[in-house]
Amino acid sequence: MTIYKMLQNDIKVLNRDLKSEDEIIEILKKRLTKKEFKYYLMRLEGVENELMKKELNVDDERFDEIFKTTIKKLNAEKLKYELSTRV
């Protein structure tokens, strides 16, 4: 899956086109915590949840927290604006 497809699935309301993949990765690297960013990249690669938990060194509760905060941040207007191209 491409980062575009994944962002389109995760972001509820996306009104503009997204920037280039390199720009998106740079923005996410700045805006997400290290674990959230690593989680998102692993999810993009299709890594299983159990393997992600082991790699991130977290338990089920913390893993769910990382998932929720990542999606919440992606849906924040400020970040959506930053990820999209200016018209």
PDB file of N, CA, C and O in Angstrom:
ATOM      1  N   MET A   1       0.843  -1.188   0.000  1.00  0.00           N
ATOM      2  CA  MET A   1       0.000   0.000   0.000  1.00  0.00           C
ATOM      3  C   MET A   1       0.887   1.249   0.000  1.00  0.00           C
ATOM      4  O   MET A   1       1.925   1.295   0.660  1.00  0.00           O
ATOM      5  N   THR A   2       0.456   2.244  -0.746  1.00  0.00           N
ATOM      6  CA  THR A   2       1.232   3.484  -0.779  1.00  0.00           C
ATOM      7  C   THR A   2       0.849   4.375   0.396  1.00  0.00           C
ATOM      8  O   THR A   2      -0.204   4.197   1.008  1.00  0.00           O
ATOM      9  N   ILE A   3       1.700   5.318   0.696  1.00  0.00           N
ATOM     10  CA  ILE A   3       1.430   6.240   1.805  1.00  0.00           C
ATOM     11  C   ILE A   3       0.204   7.105   1.486  1.00  0.00           C
ATOM     12  O   ILE A   3      -0.511   7.529   2.394  1.00  0.00           O
ATOM     13  N   TYR A   4      -0.038   7.365   0.193  1.00  0.00           N
ATOM     14  CA  TYR A   4      -1.213   8.147  -0.203  1.00  0.00           C
ATOM     15  C   TYR A   4      -2.498   7.405   0.164  1.00  0.00           C
ATOM     16  O   TYR A   4      -3.398   7.969   0.787  1.00  0.00           O
ATOM     17  N   LYS A   5      -2.568   6.135  -0.231  1.00  0.00           N
ATOM     18  CA  LYS A   5      -3.758   5.321   0.041  1.00  0.00           C
ATOM     19  C   LYS A   5      -4.010   5.214   1.541  1.00  0.00           C
ATOM     20  O   LYS A   5      -5.145   5.335   2.002  1.00  0.00           O
ATOM     21  N   MET A   6      -2.935   4.986   2.295  1.00  0.00           N
ATOM     22  CA  MET A   6      -3.075   4.808   3.730  1.00  0.00           C
ATOM     23  C   MET A   6      -3.563   6.104   4.395  1.00  0.00           C
ATOM     24  O   MET A   6      -4.435   6.072   5.263  1.00  0.00           O
ATOM     25  N   LEU A   7      -2.997   7.232   3.982  1.00  0.00           N
ATOM     26  CA  LEU A   7      -3.434   8.518   4.540  1.00  0.00           C
ATOM     27  C   LEU A   7      -4.889   8.804   4.177  1.00  0.00           C
ATOM     28  O   LEU A   7      -5.649   9.327   4.993  1.00  0.00           O
ATOM     29  N   GLN A   8      -5.270   8.458   2.954  1.00  0.00           N
ATOM     30  CA  GLN A   8      -6.656   8.677   2.542  1.00  0.00           C
ATOM     31  C   GLN A   8      -7.611   7.815   3.362  1.00  0.00           C
ATOM     32  O   GLN A   8      -8.733   8.235   3.642  1.00  0.00           O
ATOM     33  N   ASN A   9      -7.180   6.618   3.747  1.00  0.00           N
ATOM     34  CA  ASN A   9      -8.004   5.755   4.596  1.00  0.00           C
ATOM     35  C   ASN A   9      -8.074   6.291   6.016  1.00  0.00           C
ATOM     36  O   ASN A   9      -9.129   6.229   6.648  1.00  0.00           O
ATOM     37  N   ASP A  10      -6.963   6.818   6.528  1.00  0.00           N
ATOM     38  CA  ASP A  10      -6.882   7.240   7.924  1.00  0.00           C
ATOM     39  C   ASP A  10      -7.441   8.634   8.184  1.00  0.00           C
ATOM     40  O   ASP A  10      -7.935   8.912   9.277  1.00  0.00           O
ATOM     41  N   ILE A  11      -7.366   9.508   7.188  1.00  0.00           N
ATOM     42  CA  ILE A  11      -7.865  10.875   7.364  1.00  0.00           C
ATOM     43  C   ILE A  11      -9.333  10.905   6.941  1.00  0.00           C
ATOM     44  O   ILE A  11      -9.680  10.551   5.814  1.00  0.00           O
ATOM     45  N   LYS A  12     -10.180  11.333   7.868  1.00  0.00           N
ATOM     46  CA  LYS A  12     -11.626  11.307   7.620  1.00  0.00           C
ATOM     47  C   LYS A  12     -12.065  12.275   6.521  1.00  0.00           C
ATOM     48  O   LYS A  12     -12.777  11.877   5.599  1.00  0.00           O
ATOM     49  N   VAL A  13     -11.653  13.526   6.606  1.00  0.00           N
ATOM     50  CA  VAL A  13     -12.052  14.517   5.598  1.00  0.00           C
ATOM     51  C   VAL A  13     -10.792  15.123   4.996  1.00  0.00           C
ATOM     52  O   VAL A  13     -10.072  15.871   5.658  1.00  0.00           O
ATOM     53  N   LEU A  14     -10.536  14.797   3.748  1.00  0.00           N
ATOM     54  CA  LEU A  14      -9.359  15.314   3.062  1.00  0.00           C
ATOM     55  C   LEU A  14      -9.834  16.103   1.848  1.00  0.00           C
ATOM     56  O   LEU A  14     -10.284  15.523   0.859  1.00  0.00           O
ATOM     57  N   ASN A  15      -9.732  17.420   1.926  1.00  0.00           N
ATOM     58  CA  ASN A  15     -10.300  18.284   0.883  1.00  0.00           C
ATOM     59  C   ASN A  15      -9.332  18.614  -0.248  1.00  0.00           C
ATOM     60  O   ASN A  15      -9.755  19.063  -1.313  1.00  0.00           O
ATOM     61  N   ARG A  16      -8.049  18.397  -0.029  1.00  0.00           N
ATOM     62  CA  ARG A  16      -7.056  18.757  -1.046  1.00  0.00           C
ATOM     63  C   ARG A  16      -6.185  17.559  -1.398  1.00  0.00           C
ATOM     64  O   ARG A  16      -6.205  16.533  -0.719  1.00  0.00           O
ATOM     65  N   ASP A  17      -5.423  17.713  -2.473  1.00  0.00           N
ATOM     66  CA  ASP A  17      -4.461  16.679  -2.851  1.00  0.00           C
ATOM     67  C   ASP A  17      -3.291  16.702  -1.892  1.00  0.00           C
ATOM     68  O   ASP A  17      -2.984  17.728  -1.284  1.00  0.00           O
ATOM     69  N   LEU A  18      -2.639  15.553  -1.763  1.00  0.00           N
ATOM     70  CA  LEU A  18      -1.480  15.443  -0.868  1.00  0.00           C
ATOM     71  C   LEU A  18      -0.200  15.841  -1.584  1.00  0.00           C
ATOM     72  O   LEU A  18      -0.117  15.792  -2.811  1.00  0.00           O
ATOM     73  N   LYS A  19       0.793  16.235  -0.801  1.00  0.00           N
ATOM     74  CA  LYS A  19       2.109  16.587  -1.342  1.00  0.00           C
ATOM     75  C   LYS A  19       2.825  15.324  -1.815  1.00  0.00           C
ATOM     76  O   LYS A  19       2.250  14.236  -1.795  1.00  0.00           O
ATOM     77  N   SER A  20       4.079  15.471  -2.241  1.00  0.00           N
ATOM     78  CA  SER A  20       4.852  14.318  -2.699  1.00  0.00           C
ATOM     79  C   SER A  20       5.168  13.393  -1.524  1.00  0.00           C
ATOM     80  O   SER A  20       5.161  13.819  -0.369  1.00  0.00           O
ATOM     81  N   GLU A  21       5.440  12.153  -1.822  1.00  0.00           N
ATOM     82  CA  GLU A  21       5.694  11.155  -0.786  1.00  0.00           C
ATOM     83  C   GLU A  21       6.857  11.553   0.121  1.00  0.00           C
ATOM     84  O   GLU A  21       6.780  11.379   1.337  1.00  0.00           O
ATOM     85  N   ASP A  22       7.935  12.087  -0.461  1.00  0.00           N
ATOM     86  CA  ASP A  22       9.097  12.507   0.335  1.00  0.00           C
ATOM     87  C   ASP A  22       8.730  13.624   1.306  1.00  0.00           C
ATOM     88  O   ASP A  22       9.147  13.615   2.464  1.00  0.00           O
ATOM     89  N   GLU A  23       7.945  14.585   0.825  1.00  0.00           N
ATOM     90  CA  GLU A  23       7.514  15.697   1.679  1.00  0.00           C
ATOM     91  C   GLU A  23       6.620  15.196   2.808  1.00  0.00           C
ATOM     92  O   GLU A  23       6.745  15.643   3.948  1.00  0.00           O
ATOM     93  N   ILE A  24       5.725  14.275   2.492  1.00  0.00           N
ATOM     94  CA  ILE A  24       4.820  13.714   3.502  1.00  0.00           C
ATOM     95  C   ILE A  24       5.613  13.016   4.596  1.00  0.00           C
ATOM     96  O   ILE A  24       5.339  13.208   5.780  1.00  0.00           O
ATOM     97  N   ILE A  25       6.587  12.213   4.209  1.00  0.00           N
ATOM     98  CA  ILE A  25       7.400  11.478   5.184  1.00  0.00           C
ATOM     99  C   ILE A  25       8.162  12.451   6.086  1.00  0.00           C
ATOM    100  O   ILE A  25       8.249  12.232   7.294  1.00  0.00           O
ATOM    101  N   GLU A  26       8.713  13.520   5.512  1.00  0.00           N
ATOM    102  CA  GLU A  26       9.420  14.529   6.308  1.00  0.00           C
ATOM    103  C   GLU A  26       8.492  15.198   7.318  1.00  0.00           C
ATOM    104  O   GLU A  26       8.865  15.398   8.474  1.00  0.00           O
ATOM    105  N   ILE A  27       7.289  15.540   6.879  1.00  0.00           N
ATOM    106  CA  ILE A  27       6.318  16.193   7.765  1.00  0.00           C
ATOM    107  C   ILE A  27       5.912  15.241   8.893  1.00  0.00           C
ATOM    108  O   ILE A  27       5.861  15.640  10.056  1.00  0.00           O
ATOM    109  N   LEU A  28       5.627  13.990   8.548  1.00  0.00           N
ATOM    110  CA  LEU A  28       5.229  13.014   9.569  1.00  0.00           C
ATOM    111  C   LEU A  28       6.355  12.776  10.568  1.00  0.00           C
ATOM    112  O   LEU A  28       6.115  12.611  11.764  1.00  0.00           O
ATOM    113  N   LYS A  29       7.584  12.762  10.062  1.00  0.00           N
ATOM    114  CA  LYS A  29       8.743  12.552  10.941  1.00  0.00           C
ATOM    115  C   LYS A  29       8.833  13.681  11.972  1.00  0.00           C
ATOM    116  O   LYS A  29       9.202  13.454  13.124  1.00  0.00           O
ATOM    117  N   LYS A  30       8.491  14.903  11.539  1.00  0.00           N
ATOM    118  CA  LYS A  30       8.535  16.062  12.441  1.00  0.00           C
ATOM    119  C   LYS A  30       7.362  16.081  13.419  1.00  0.00           C
ATOM    120  O   LYS A  30       7.530  16.415  14.592  1.00  0.00           O
ATOM    121  N   ARG A  31       6.189  15.724  12.934  1.00  0.00           N
ATOM    122  CA  ARG A  31       4.951  15.901  13.709  1.00  0.00           C
ATOM    123  C   ARG A  31       4.580  14.726  14.618  1.00  0.00           C
ATOM    124  O   ARG A  31       3.862  14.913  15.601  1.00  0.00           O
ATOM    125  N   LEU A  32       5.057  13.523  14.305  1.00  0.00           N
ATOM    126  CA  LEU A  32       4.735  12.356  15.124  1.00  0.00           C
ATOM    127  C   LEU A  32       5.906  12.029  16.044  1.00  0.00           C
ATOM    128  O   LEU A  32       7.048  12.394  15.767  1.00  0.00           O
ATOM    129  N   THR A  33       5.606  11.331  17.152  1.00  0.00           N
ATOM    130  CA  THR A  33       6.700  10.884  18.017  1.00  0.00           C
ATOM    131  C   THR A  33       7.450   9.777  17.286  1.00  0.00           C
ATOM    132  O   THR A  33       6.964   9.260  16.280  1.00  0.00           O
ATOM    133  N   LYS A  34       8.627   9.410  17.780  1.00  0.00           N
ATOM    134  CA  LYS A  34       9.424   8.365  17.131  1.00  0.00           C
ATOM    135  C   LYS A  34       8.649   7.056  17.028  1.00  0.00           C
ATOM    136  O   LYS A  34       8.659   6.400  15.986  1.00  0.00           O
ATOM    137  N   LYS A  35       7.976   6.680  18.119  1.00  0.00           N
ATOM    138  CA  LYS A  35       7.214   5.418  18.106  1.00  0.00           C
ATOM    139  C   LYS A  35       6.016   5.488  17.180  1.00  0.00           C
ATOM    140  O   LYS A  35       5.715   4.519  16.482  1.00  0.00           O
ATOM    141  N   GLU A  36       5.327   6.620  17.163  1.00  0.00           N
ATOM    142  CA  GLU A  36       4.175   6.780  16.263  1.00  0.00           C
ATOM    143  C   GLU A  36       4.631   6.711  14.806  1.00  0.00           C
ATOM    144  O   GLU A  36       3.983   6.068  13.980  1.00  0.00           O
ATOM    145  N   PHE A  37       5.740   7.370  14.495  1.00  0.00           N
ATOM    146  CA  PHE A  37       6.263   7.370  13.132  1.00  0.00           C
ATOM    147  C   PHE A  37       6.689   5.959  12.720  1.00  0.00           C
ATOM    148  O   PHE A  37       6.377   5.499  11.621  1.00  0.00           O
ATOM    149  N   LYS A  38       7.402   5.289  13.612  1.00  0.00           N
ATOM    150  CA  LYS A  38       7.856   3.925  13.343  1.00  0.00           C
ATOM    151  C   LYS A  38       6.655   2.991  13.164  1.00  0.00           C
ATOM    152  O   LYS A  38       6.651   2.133  12.281  1.00  0.00           O
ATOM    153  N   TYR A  39       5.641   3.169  14.009  1.00  0.00           N
ATOM    154  CA  TYR A  39       4.405   2.379  13.918  1.00  0.00           C
ATOM    155  C   TYR A  39       3.752   2.594  12.558  1.00  0.00           C
ATOM    156  O   TYR A  39       3.350   1.634  11.902  1.00  0.00           O
ATOM    157  N   TYR A  40       3.645   3.856  12.132  1.00  0.00           N
ATOM    158  CA  TYR A  40       2.972   4.177  10.870  1.00  0.00           C
ATOM    159  C   TYR A  40       3.714   3.576   9.676  1.00  0.00           C
ATOM    160  O   TYR A  40       3.094   3.057   8.748  1.00  0.00           O
ATOM    161  N   LEU A  41       5.038   3.650   9.708  1.00  0.00           N
ATOM    162  CA  LEU A  41       5.819   3.070   8.611  1.00  0.00           C
ATOM    163  C   LEU A  41       5.689   1.549   8.577  1.00  0.00           C
ATOM    164  O   LEU A  41       5.584   0.954   7.504  1.00  0.00           O
ATOM    165  N   MET A  42       5.695   0.923   9.757  1.00  0.00           N
ATOM    166  CA  MET A  42       5.535  -0.531   9.806  1.00  0.00           C
ATOM    167  C   MET A  42       4.142  -0.933   9.324  1.00  0.00           C
ATOM    168  O   MET A  42       3.980  -1.934   8.626  1.00  0.00           O
ATOM    169  N   ARG A  43       3.144  -0.143   9.704  1.00  0.00           N
ATOM    170  CA  ARG A  43       1.775  -0.416   9.251  1.00  0.00           C
ATOM    171  C   ARG A  43       1.690  -0.288   7.731  1.00  0.00           C
ATOM    172  O   ARG A  43       0.990  -1.056   7.072  1.00  0.00           O
ATOM    173  N   LEU A  44       2.397   0.673   7.197  1.00  0.00           N
ATOM    174  CA  LEU A  44       2.445   0.887   5.755  1.00  0.00           C
ATOM    175  C   LEU A  44       3.030  -0.332   5.045  1.00  0.00           C
ATOM    176  O   LEU A  44       2.584  -0.706   3.960  1.00  0.00           O
ATOM    177  N   GLU A  45       4.031  -0.943   5.669  1.00  0.00           N
ATOM    178  CA  GLU A  45       4.683  -2.130   5.098  1.00  0.00           C
ATOM    179  C   GLU A  45       3.887  -3.408   5.333  1.00  0.00           C
ATOM    180  O   GLU A  45       4.249  -4.465   4.816  1.00  0.00           O
ATOM    181  N   GLY A  46       2.801  -3.322   6.113  1.00  0.00           N
ATOM    182  CA  GLY A  46       1.956  -4.485   6.350  1.00  0.00           C
ATOM    183  C   GLY A  46       2.482  -5.417   7.430  1.00  0.00           C
ATOM    184  O   GLY A  46       2.176  -6.610   7.412  1.00  0.00           O
ATOM    185  N   VAL A  47       3.264  -4.902   8.365  1.00  0.00           N
ATOM    186  CA  VAL A  47       3.803  -5.706   9.464  1.00  0.00           C
ATOM    187  C   VAL A  47       2.656  -6.073  10.411  1.00  0.00           C
ATOM    188  O   VAL A  47       1.787  -5.251  10.697  1.00  0.00           O
ATOM    189  N   GLU A  48       2.668  -7.318  10.889  1.00  0.00           N
ATOM    190  CA  GLU A  48       1.614  -7.770  11.797  1.00  0.00           C
ATOM    191  C   GLU A  48       1.704  -7.050  13.138  1.00  0.00           C
ATOM    192  O   GLU A  48       2.782  -6.633  13.562  1.00  0.00           O
ATOM    193  N   ASN A  49       0.549  -6.911  13.802  1.00  0.00           N
ATOM    194  CA  ASN A  49       0.476  -6.183  15.078  1.00  0.00           C
ATOM    195  C   ASN A  49       1.403  -6.752  16.142  1.00  0.00           C
ATOM    196  O   ASN A  49       2.064  -5.994  16.852  1.00  0.00           O
ATOM    197  N   GLU A  50       1.462  -8.067  16.262  1.00  0.00           N
ATOM    198  CA  GLU A  50       2.310  -8.685  17.290  1.00  0.00           C
ATOM    199  C   GLU A  50       3.780  -8.330  17.075  1.00  0.00           C
ATOM    200  O   GLU A  50       4.505  -8.039  18.027  1.00  0.00           O
ATOM    201  N   LEU A  51       4.205  -8.356  15.820  1.00  0.00           N
ATOM    202  CA  LEU A  51       5.586  -8.012  15.492  1.00  0.00           C
ATOM    203  C   LEU A  51       5.845  -6.526  15.754  1.00  0.00           C
ATOM    204  O   LEU A  51       6.925  -6.155  16.214  1.00  0.00           O
ATOM    205  N   MET A  52       4.857  -5.679  15.461  1.00  0.00           N
ATOM    206  CA  MET A  52       4.988  -4.242  15.727  1.00  0.00           C
ATOM    207  C   MET A  52       5.157  -3.992  17.221  1.00  0.00           C
ATOM    208  O   MET A  52       6.013  -3.207  17.630  1.00  0.00           O
ATOM    209  N   LYS A  53       4.341  -4.659  18.037  1.00  0.00           N
ATOM    210  CA  LYS A  53       4.424  -4.493  19.494  1.00  0.00           C
ATOM    211  C   LYS A  53       5.813  -4.862  19.995  1.00  0.00           C
ATOM    212  O   LYS A  53       6.388  -4.175  20.840  1.00  0.00           O
ATOM    213  N   LYS A  54       6.345  -5.964  19.456  1.00  0.00           N
ATOM    214  CA  LYS A  54       7.680  -6.418  19.867  1.00  0.00           C
ATOM    215  C   LYS A  54       8.740  -5.407  19.432  1.00  0.00           C
ATOM    216  O   LYS A  54       9.632  -5.062  20.207  1.00  0.00           O
ATOM    217  N   GLU A  55       8.639  -4.941  18.205  1.00  0.00           N
ATOM    218  CA  GLU A  55       9.597  -3.976  17.645  1.00  0.00           C
ATOM    219  C   GLU A  55       9.557  -2.642  18.396  1.00  0.00           C
ATOM    220  O   GLU A  55      10.594  -2.032  18.655  1.00  0.00           O
ATOM    221  N   LEU A  56       8.340  -2.201  18.742  1.00  0.00           N
ATOM    222  CA  LEU A  56       8.179  -0.932  19.454  1.00  0.00           C
ATOM    223  C   LEU A  56       8.391  -1.093  20.956  1.00  0.00           C
ATOM    224  O   LEU A  56       8.473  -0.108  21.690  1.00  0.00           O
ATOM    225  N   ASN A  57       8.477  -2.340  21.402  1.00  0.00           N
ATOM    226  CA  ASN A  57       8.690  -2.659  22.821  1.00  0.00           C
ATOM    227  C   ASN A  57       7.561  -2.091  23.699  1.00  0.00           C
ATOM    228  O   ASN A  57       7.807  -1.413  24.697  1.00  0.00           O
ATOM    229  N   VAL A  58       6.309  -2.391  23.292  1.00  0.00           N
ATOM    230  CA  VAL A  58       5.135  -1.902  24.023  1.00  0.00           C
ATOM    231  C   VAL A  58       4.157  -3.046  24.301  1.00  0.00           C
ATOM    232  O   VAL A  58       4.193  -4.083  23.639  1.00  0.00           O
ATOM    233  N   ASP A  59       3.281  -2.838  25.294  1.00  0.00           N
ATOM    234  CA  ASP A  59       2.233  -3.819  25.575  1.00  0.00           C
ATOM    235  C   ASP A  59       0.972  -3.448  24.779  1.00  0.00           C
ATOM    236  O   ASP A  59       0.958  -2.458  24.048  1.00  0.00           O
ATOM    237  N   ASP A  60      -0.085  -4.260  24.934  1.00  0.00           N
ATOM    238  CA  ASP A  60      -1.322  -4.032  24.174  1.00  0.00           C
ATOM    239  C   ASP A  60      -1.914  -2.652  24.426  1.00  0.00           C
ATOM    240  O   ASP A  60      -2.344  -1.971  23.495  1.00  0.00           O
ATOM    241  N   GLU A  61      -1.932  -2.246  25.692  1.00  0.00           N
ATOM    242  CA  GLU A  61      -2.531  -0.968  26.055  1.00  0.00           C
ATOM    243  C   GLU A  61      -1.794   0.199  25.405  1.00  0.00           C
ATOM    244  O   GLU A  61      -2.422   1.091  24.833  1.00  0.00           O
ATOM    245  N   ARG A  62      -0.480   0.195  25.490  1.00  0.00           N
ATOM    246  CA  ARG A  62       0.340   1.273  24.899  1.00  0.00           C
ATOM    247  C   ARG A  62       0.230   1.245  23.371  1.00  0.00           C
ATOM    248  O   ARG A  62       0.229   2.295  22.728  1.00  0.00           O
ATOM    249  N   PHE A  63       0.140   0.055  22.799  1.00  0.00           N
ATOM    250  CA  PHE A  63       0.007  -0.092  21.349  1.00  0.00           C
ATOM    251  C   PHE A  63      -1.295   0.563  20.869  1.00  0.00           C
ATOM    252  O   PHE A  63      -1.309   1.273  19.864  1.00  0.00           O
ATOM    253  N   ASP A  64      -2.381   0.315  21.600  1.00  0.00           N
ATOM    254  CA  ASP A  64      -3.667   0.930  21.250  1.00  0.00           C
ATOM    255  C   ASP A  64      -3.593   2.453  21.369  1.00  0.00           C
ATOM    256  O   ASP A  64      -4.157   3.182  20.553  1.00  0.00           O
ATOM    257  N   GLU A  65      -2.884   2.919  22.405  1.00  0.00           N
ATOM    258  CA  GLU A  65      -2.696   4.357  22.611  1.00  0.00           C
ATOM    259  C   GLU A  65      -1.951   4.985  21.430  1.00  0.00           C
ATOM    260  O   GLU A  65      -2.334   6.045  20.935  1.00  0.00           O
ATOM    261  N   ILE A  66      -0.884   4.317  20.986  1.00  0.00           N
ATOM    262  CA  ILE A  66      -0.092   4.805  19.845  1.00  0.00           C
ATOM    263  C   ILE A  66      -0.973   4.884  18.605  1.00  0.00           C
ATOM    264  O   ILE A  66      -0.925   5.867  17.865  1.00  0.00           O
ATOM    265  N   PHE A  67      -1.778   3.845  18.379  1.00  0.00           N
ATOM    266  CA  PHE A  67      -2.682   3.826  17.227  1.00  0.00           C
ATOM    267  C   PHE A  67      -3.650   5.009  17.288  1.00  0.00           C
ATOM    268  O   PHE A  67      -3.798   5.743  16.311  1.00  0.00           O
ATOM    269  N   LYS A  68      -4.306   5.190  18.433  1.00  0.00           N
ATOM    270  CA  LYS A  68      -5.307   6.254  18.575  1.00  0.00           C
ATOM    271  C   LYS A  68      -4.698   7.642  18.415  1.00  0.00           C
ATOM    272  O   LYS A  68      -5.257   8.487  17.715  1.00  0.00           O
ATOM    273  N   THR A  69      -3.552   7.887  19.061  1.00  0.00           N
ATOM    274  CA  THR A  69      -2.954   9.229  18.969  1.00  0.00           C
ATOM    275  C   THR A  69      -2.438   9.516  17.560  1.00  0.00           C
ATOM    276  O   THR A  69      -2.496  10.655  17.098  1.00  0.00           O
ATOM    277  N   THR A  70      -1.937   8.492  16.882  1.00  0.00           N
ATOM    278  CA  THR A  70      -1.457   8.680  15.502  1.00  0.00           C
ATOM    279  C   THR A  70      -2.618   9.102  14.603  1.00  0.00           C
ATOM    280  O   THR A  70      -2.504  10.066  13.845  1.00  0.00           O
ATOM    281  N   ILE A  71      -3.726   8.383  14.690  1.00  0.00           N
ATOM    282  CA  ILE A  71      -4.896   8.700  13.858  1.00  0.00           C
ATOM    283  C   ILE A  71      -5.449  10.080  14.232  1.00  0.00           C
ATOM    284  O   ILE A  71      -5.843  10.852  13.358  1.00  0.00           O
ATOM    285  N   LYS A  72      -5.475  10.383  15.526  1.00  0.00           N
ATOM    286  CA  LYS A  72      -5.954  11.682  15.991  1.00  0.00           C
ATOM    287  C   LYS A  72      -5.096  12.811  15.422  1.00  0.00           C
ATOM    288  O   LYS A  72      -5.622  13.823  14.959  1.00  0.00           O
ATOM    289  N   LYS A  73      -3.770  12.634  15.458  1.00  0.00           N
ATOM    290  CA  LYS A  73      -2.864  13.658  14.926  1.00  0.00           C
ATOM    291  C   LYS A  73      -3.041  13.818  13.422  1.00  0.00           C
ATOM    292  O   LYS A  73      -3.022  14.938  12.911  1.00  0.00           O
ATOM    293  N   LEU A  74      -3.215  12.701  12.704  1.00  0.00           N
ATOM    294  CA  LEU A  74      -3.390  12.774  11.254  1.00  0.00           C
ATOM    295  C   LEU A  74      -4.665  13.520  10.880  1.00  0.00           C
ATOM    296  O   LEU A  74      -4.737  14.133   9.815  1.00  0.00           O
ATOM    297  N   ASN A  75      -5.663  13.473  11.745  1.00  0.00           N
ATOM    298  CA  ASN A  75      -6.930  14.145  11.470  1.00  0.00           C
ATOM    299  C   ASN A  75      -6.986  15.577  11.986  1.00  0.00           C
ATOM    300  O   ASN A  75      -7.996  16.260  11.814  1.00  0.00           O
ATOM    301  N   ALA A  76      -5.914  16.034  12.614  1.00  0.00           N
ATOM    302  CA  ALA A  76      -5.857  17.423  13.081  1.00  0.00           C
ATOM    303  C   ALA A  76      -5.768  18.351  11.862  1.00  0.00           C
ATOM    304  O   ALA A  76      -4.991  18.111  10.938  1.00  0.00           O
ATOM    305  N   GLU A  77      -6.573  19.405  11.881  1.00  0.00           N
ATOM    306  CA  GLU A  77      -6.630  20.321  10.735  1.00  0.00           C
ATOM    307  C   GLU A  77      -5.257  20.878  10.358  1.00  0.00           C
ATOM    308  O   GLU A  77      -4.925  20.982   9.177  1.00  0.00           O
ATOM    309  N   LYS A  78      -4.470  21.230  11.361  1.00  0.00           N
ATOM    310  CA  LYS A  78      -3.160  21.814  11.110  1.00  0.00           C
ATOM    311  C   LYS A  78      -2.261  20.856  10.325  1.00  0.00           C
ATOM    312  O   LYS A  78      -1.580  21.267   9.386  1.00  0.00           O
ATOM    313  N   LEU A  79      -2.261  19.582  10.713  1.00  0.00           N
ATOM    314  CA  LEU A  79      -1.429  18.595  10.027  1.00  0.00           C
ATOM    315  C   LEU A  79      -1.979  18.285   8.642  1.00  0.00           C
ATOM    316  O   LEU A  79      -1.213  18.130   7.691  1.00  0.00           O
ATOM    317  N   LYS A  80      -3.305  18.192   8.519  1.00  0.00           N
ATOM    318  CA  LYS A  80      -3.908  17.938   7.204  1.00  0.00           C
ATOM    319  C   LYS A  80      -3.530  19.056   6.235  1.00  0.00           C
ATOM    320  O   LYS A  80      -3.219  18.801   5.072  1.00  0.00           O
ATOM    321  N   TYR A  81      -3.561  20.292   6.724  1.00  0.00           N
ATOM    322  CA  TYR A  81      -3.209  21.449   5.899  1.00  0.00           C
ATOM    323  C   TYR A  81      -1.748  21.362   5.475  1.00  0.00           C
ATOM    324  O   TYR A  81      -1.400  21.668   4.334  1.00  0.00           O
ATOM    325  N   GLU A  82      -0.900  20.941   6.406  1.00  0.00           N
ATOM    326  CA  GLU A  82       0.533  20.832   6.120  1.00  0.00           C
ATOM    327  C   GLU A  82       0.826  19.729   5.085  1.00  0.00           C
ATOM    328  O   GLU A  82       1.725  19.872   4.256  1.00  0.00           O
ATOM    329  N   LEU A  83       0.060  18.636   5.143  1.00  0.00           N
ATOM    330  CA  LEU A  83       0.256  17.501   4.227  1.00  0.00           C
ATOM    331  C   LEU A  83      -0.284  17.754   2.830  1.00  0.00           C
ATOM    332  O   LEU A  83       0.138  17.112   1.869  1.00  0.00           O
ATOM    333  N   SER A  84      -1.215  18.689   2.721  1.00  0.00           N
ATOM    334  CA  SER A  84      -1.857  18.915   1.422  1.00  0.00           C
ATOM    335  C   SER A  84      -1.161  20.034   0.641  1.00  0.00           C
ATOM    336  O   SER A  84      -0.475  20.893   1.194  1.00  0.00           O
ATOM    337  N   THR A  85      -1.377  19.973  -0.657  1.00  0.00           N
ATOM    338  CA  THR A  85      -0.790  20.996  -1.523  1.00  0.00           C
ATOM    339  C   THR A  85      -1.593  22.272  -1.387  1.00  0.00           C
ATOM    340  O   THR A  85      -2.808  22.224  -1.195  1.00  0.00           O
ATOM    341  N   ARG A  86      -0.939  23.398  -1.482  1.00  0.00           N
ATOM    342  CA  ARG A  86      -1.617  24.677  -1.385  1.00  0.00           C
ATOM    343  C   ARG A  86      -2.236  25.000  -2.747  1.00  0.00           C
ATOM    344  O   ARG A  86      -1.590  24.860  -3.785  1.00  0.00           O
ATOM    345  N   VAL A  87      -3.456  25.420  -2.725  1.00  0.00           N
ATOM    346  CA  VAL A  87      -4.148  25.716  -3.993  1.00  0.00           C
ATOM    347  C   VAL A  87      -4.115  27.199  -4.266  1.00  0.00           C
ATOM    348  O   VAL A  87      -4.642  27.653  -5.282  1.00  0.00           O
TER     349      VAL A  87
END
